[in-house]
Amino acid sequence: MKTVAYYKGCLASLSAKELDTSTQALAPKVGLDLIELESVTCCGAGDIHEAEPDYYLHLNARILAAAADTGVDTLMTVCNVCTLNLRQANWQLLNDGALRERVNRNLEAVGVPPYERDVDVRHLLWEVAEGDGWERLRLAAHKGLKGLRVAPFYGCQILRPSKVLGFEDPDRPTSLERIIEACGGEAVDYPAKIKCCGFPIIQAREDTALGELVQQIEQAVDAGADVMVTPCPLCHLSLDAWQSKLRALTGRDYRLPVLHLAQLIGVAAGLPESELQFRRHVVAVEPALEKVRFEV
Amino acid sequence: MGAKHAKWFVTSARTTGWLRETELVPRTQGVVESIRQVRFALELRKHGKVPPPFPPHVAKDVRQSELLHELVTLQGRVGYAGIVQGERALERHAIGVEDGARDPYGPGSFPRPFVAADPEAGEAPS
């Protein structure tokens, strides 16, 4: 088992609780022992990063310090935005001694242990897409997803900027496809899988965001996908919850269920509905899963 | 509207630690637009996507987050100064500055941008 510090972020704590329950249920099956971080806050998303960059740095340093304090080497996230924010802050702190010294002084002044022992920030996607995690995933997904056509949607903040994230080719990623196929499903290809879903501007510029969002949904449906999977709860929220607005905009009822990564693997691993919590999805998932020919 | 959105993230992090999602819409888009979105919000509420604003979801030791905000505000690295700090770090990333690599502020480069209270700042603009 690999022990990791687990940072769930804002959405998995509240409006996307199904992501947290499915991750926690799935983790032992893929060889992950989670230490849930408690004295942490929002990572600030892109908003605090832009509005108050120094505060963003301190919030993330506090999260990194909390992870380091558990004694583990890896801080695991389940959100693209949290991953980018934490990795970006980590890079600044690891490569600027004077900055790290100032931030640590401030952390200590407010009663937070300083960030002294380095940790690596990794998304759940990366943990199960390679190495031991991958091998355990293949064993865990024993029920399979045979007969299910799955459209992978990466979103932007797990791929770009590649120098901060650097897990795979940002223009030709393959991790989600590998996972889908390891679970016995069929990965569907379409161009918009690496585009932004528009969620960062969905309130400030909804029409523009919907113009982004419709591309992924429409292309995936036209390519024959039964479901979509995404590693980001913010992308999930827009892809799932805003489909009704796409229907009003385009006149087309897409009804494409969108799964969190942990849920997709969880279905293949035989996790119950009490853990997967599909009832929390706006677009019903169960009709699509009826196509799956589970292994006995 | 984007600025209000960002400011609410700061307020949320300072006060409860976690994003105050339900209040984000009226704070960003205003009361009138929020009323227009009620039907949509109620549909999301059925699936638990709109958490009730009360009781607030408060992070453990959130006071530390508030104190950090007070400290960084006092230290004055807000706005431009904070942005430049971050952009410098990312610039090093973009051009791959490592040991022995070209210093972006070395001989032959453009002058270092002036940032007040930065010990390594270039000359103040005249």
Interface residues (C-beta under 8 A of the other chain):
Chain A: C10 S13 L14 S15 A16 K17 E38 S39 V40 T41 C42 G44 A45 D47 I48 H49 E50 A51 E52 P53 D54 Y55 L57 H58 L59 R62 Q88 W91 Q92 N95 D96 L99 N106 L107 A109 V110 G111 V112 P161 K163 V164 I201 Q203 A204 R205 L237 A241 S244 K245 R279 R280 H281 V282
Chain B: M1 G2 A3 H5 A6 K7 F9 V10 S12 A13 G17 W18 L19 E21 L24 V25 T28 Q29 F40 E43 L44 H47 G48 K49 V50 P51 H57 A59 K60 D61 V62 Q64 S65 L67 L68 H69 L71 V72 Q75 R77 V78 A81 G82 I83 Q85 G86 A89 L90 R92 H93 A94
